[in-house]
């Protein structure tokens, strides 16, 4: 079965860190781009970070630049979103998407991140 599964969400205090994982099965994750999106309560889903770029460098939303970092572990068929210096406005359901520029895409079910004291 082709799927990606997110994990690592939870409750963290402002200024804290979390690492979200995206584990793929049924396909070779390294053959595809990885993007992370989030959907805050009552708002639309937005792109947070992606490694789908023409220059091969990760791209980040301005709101997370300098705080979030993408990485991948090819032997584990997984990718990660390291989130540091978290703010209350980072609270959202975070989704992983594996995709290419043609027809392939797989979304995870999402993992909830709550930033609160």
C-alpha positions as CSV (number, residue, x, y, z in Angstrom):
1,X,0.0,0.0,0.0
2,X,1.3,3.4,-1.0
3,X,1.2,5.8,1.9
4,X,3.0,8.2,4.2
5,X,2.4,8.5,7.9
6,X,3.3,11.5,10.0
7,X,4.2,11.3,13.7
8,X,5.8,13.4,16.3
9,X,3.2,16.0,16.9
10,X,2.1,17.0,20.4
11,X,2.0,19.7,23.0
12,X,5.0,21.9,23.4
13,X,5.7,25.2,25.2
14,X,6.5,28.4,23.3
15,X,10.2,28.4,22.4
16,X,10.3,24.6,22.4
17,X,11.1,22.1,19.7
18,X,9.5,19.2,17.9
19,X,10.6,16.9,15.1
20,X,7.9,15.6,12.9
21,X,8.5,12.4,11.0
22,X,7.1,11.3,7.6
23,X,7.5,7.6,7.0
24,X,6.7,6.2,3.5
25,X,5.7,2.7,2.5
26,X,4.9,1.1,-0.8
27,X,7.3,3.3,-2.7
28,X,10.8,4.7,-2.6
29,X,10.5,8.1,-0.9
30,X,13.8,9.4,-2.2
31,X,12.5,9.2,-5.7
32,X,10.0,12.0,-4.9
33,X,9.9,15.4,-3.4
34,X,8.7,16.0,0.2
35,X,6.6,18.9,1.2
36,X,5.1,19.8,4.6
37,X,1.9,21.7,4.9
38,X,-0.1,22.9,7.9
39,X,-3.7,23.9,8.6
40,X,-4.2,26.1,11.6
41,X,-7.7,26.0,13.2
42,X,-10.2,27.8,11.1
43,X,-7.8,28.5,8.3
44,X,-6.7,27.1,5.0
45,X,-3.9,24.7,4.5
46,X,-0.6,26.3,3.7
47,X,2.8,25.2,2.4
48,X,5.4,25.3,5.1
49,X,8.5,23.7,3.5
50,X,9.4,21.8,0.4
51,X,12.5,20.3,-1.3
52,X,10.8,20.5,-4.6
53,X,12.8,23.3,-6.1
54,X,14.8,24.0,-9.3
55,X,18.0,24.6,-7.4
56,X,17.7,21.6,-5.1
57,X,17.6,23.7,-2.0
58,X,14.7,23.5,0.5
59,X,12.2,26.3,0.4
60,X,10.4,27.6,3.5
61,X,7.5,29.8,4.2
62,X,8.6,33.2,5.5
63,X,6.8,32.6,8.8
64,X,9.0,29.6,9.6
65,X,12.3,30.5,7.8
66,X,15.2,30.1,10.2
67,X,13.2,28.0,12.6
68,X,12.1,24.9,10.6
69,X,14.5,22.5,8.8
70,X,13.8,19.8,6.3
71,X,15.8,16.6,6.3
72,X,15.6,13.1,4.9
73,X,16.8,9.6,5.8
74,X,16.8,7.6,2.7
75,X,17.7,4.2,4.3
76,X,14.7,4.6,6.6
77,X,12.5,5.8,3.7
78,X,11.6,8.8,5.8
79,X,11.7,12.6,6.0
80,X,11.6,15.0,8.9
81,X,10.6,18.5,9.7
82,X,12.6,19.9,12.6
83,X,10.7,22.8,14.3
84,X,12.5,25.0,16.7
85,X,11.6,28.2,18.6
86,X,8.0,27.3,18.2
87,X,5.3,30.0,18.6
88,X,1.6,29.7,19.5
89,X,0.8,30.6,15.9
90,X,2.5,27.5,14.8
91,X,-0.4,25.5,16.2
92,X,-1.9,23.5,13.4
93,X,-2.3,20.0,11.9
94,X,0.8,19.3,9.9
95,X,0.7,17.2,6.8
96,X,3.4,15.4,4.8
97,X,3.1,15.1,1.0
98,X,5.2,13.0,-1.3
99,X,5.0,14.0,-4.9
100,X,6.5,14.7,-8.2
101,X,5.7,17.2,-10.9
102,X,3.6,14.8,-12.9
103,X,0.8,12.7,-11.4
104,X,2.1,11.2,-8.3
105,X,1.1,12.5,-4.9
106,X,0.4,10.9,-1.5
107,X,-0.8,12.8,1.6
108,X,-0.5,11.7,5.1
109,X,-3.3,11.9,7.7
110,X,-1.8,14.7,9.6
111,X,-0.4,15.2,13.1
112,X,-1.5,17.9,15.5
113,X,1.0,20.4,16.9
114,X,-0.1,22.6,19.8
115,X,2.1,25.3,21.2
116,X,0.9,26.6,24.5
117,X,2.2,27.3,28.0
